Amino acid sequence: MRVLVVGDPYCPSSALRGAFERLGAGHTVDYADVVDEPDWRPTTASDQRIHEWTGSPAQVLGLLDGHDVLVMQAAPVTEEVFAAVPSLRLVCCVRGGPVNVDVAAATARGIPVVTTPGKNADAVAELTIAFVIMLARRMPEILRYVEAGGEFGHDNYEGGNWFGHDIAGHVLGLVGFGQVGRRVAVRALPFGMRVLVYDPFVDPAVLREHGVEPVDLETLLRESDYVSLHARATATNRGLIGAAQVAQMKPGAFLVNTARDSLLDEPAVIEGLRSGRIAGAALDISSPSPATGRHPLLEFPNVLIATHIGGATYETLAHGGEMAVEEIERYAAGTPLRNVADRTVLDADGRARATVTSPARAS
């Protein structure tokens, strides 16, 4: 098969090359990259069904040349692409959800769109634990103090001004127990934390098997010293943590969000910080920084805001490439695909209904 790996500024094709070297004989792999194209605007219905893209469909079309498989992270793949490249048989989107792919257009042509869910789960889980520890030890305040010219290194007992907490013996509440939430629990339990979980979509028996305690959201908020969000953003959970939920939180609890900004009602969080109900917060994603002035959350010295770095590790990119290669190998072998956006394109056994067999395209 002919495979085209299309990178972008966030995930360059060079970051995926190592994973694709294993495809070996019988496959030709080409590499290319799209660049940001801010002037491109969605015009067709298909264009408007995608979001979070980099580049344009025209850039993608300029790279495709009779390829059977297209791999990308952020390049946009729309009806325009599918219509112009009849050889295309499989699309691999190296991210958890194929938001930059018109899946409906692919399905109409019987083309499976596979994804790489959980590719960044380890990285996000590690960042979550780091945030918990930083909040426990008051690192946001300490770093601001040092950067503002505060004294340090003069007194063996200067740490007495910055007493924090161990995390052992404290309660971590996880809102969501998917790929990331499970990995956070695996890391938190050895620290000696008690872990509560609210996830109405996971069987309580499964939660207990993982050594965590299933609870409702109100109980989690009331008993947790650290509340960490790991739910997938949906239309129904926008503002999941709002004024009512902040009021239910244990006084002096900390808040961590490495999921999506839509899960938080930021004005409610700001009021919780102002009142002291929330002792501090660490957010990997928030509302955008303003064009002028400071973000309102930064008025609090006990708040840490990161620049959406949860999945920004080289290992995450490599893992995504490995997962895509595994799906390509399954497709080529005619075995069931795993992470498919729309499974109606598969047969009853989970295999693609059509596979590429043309020897003319093998190398």
PyMOL commands that set and color helices and strands:
alter all, ss='L'
color gray80, all
select helices_A, chain A and resi 13-23+47-49+57-63+79-84+103-108+121-136+139-147+158-162+179-191+204-209+217-223+243-248+261-263+266-275+296-299+314-333+343-345+359-361
alter helices_A, ss='H'
color red, helices_A
select strands_A, chain A and resi 2-7+28-33+69-72+90-93+113-114+171-175+194-198+213-214+226-229+253-257+278-283+303-305
alter strands_A, ss='S'
color yellow, strands_A
deselect
rebuild
show_as cartoon
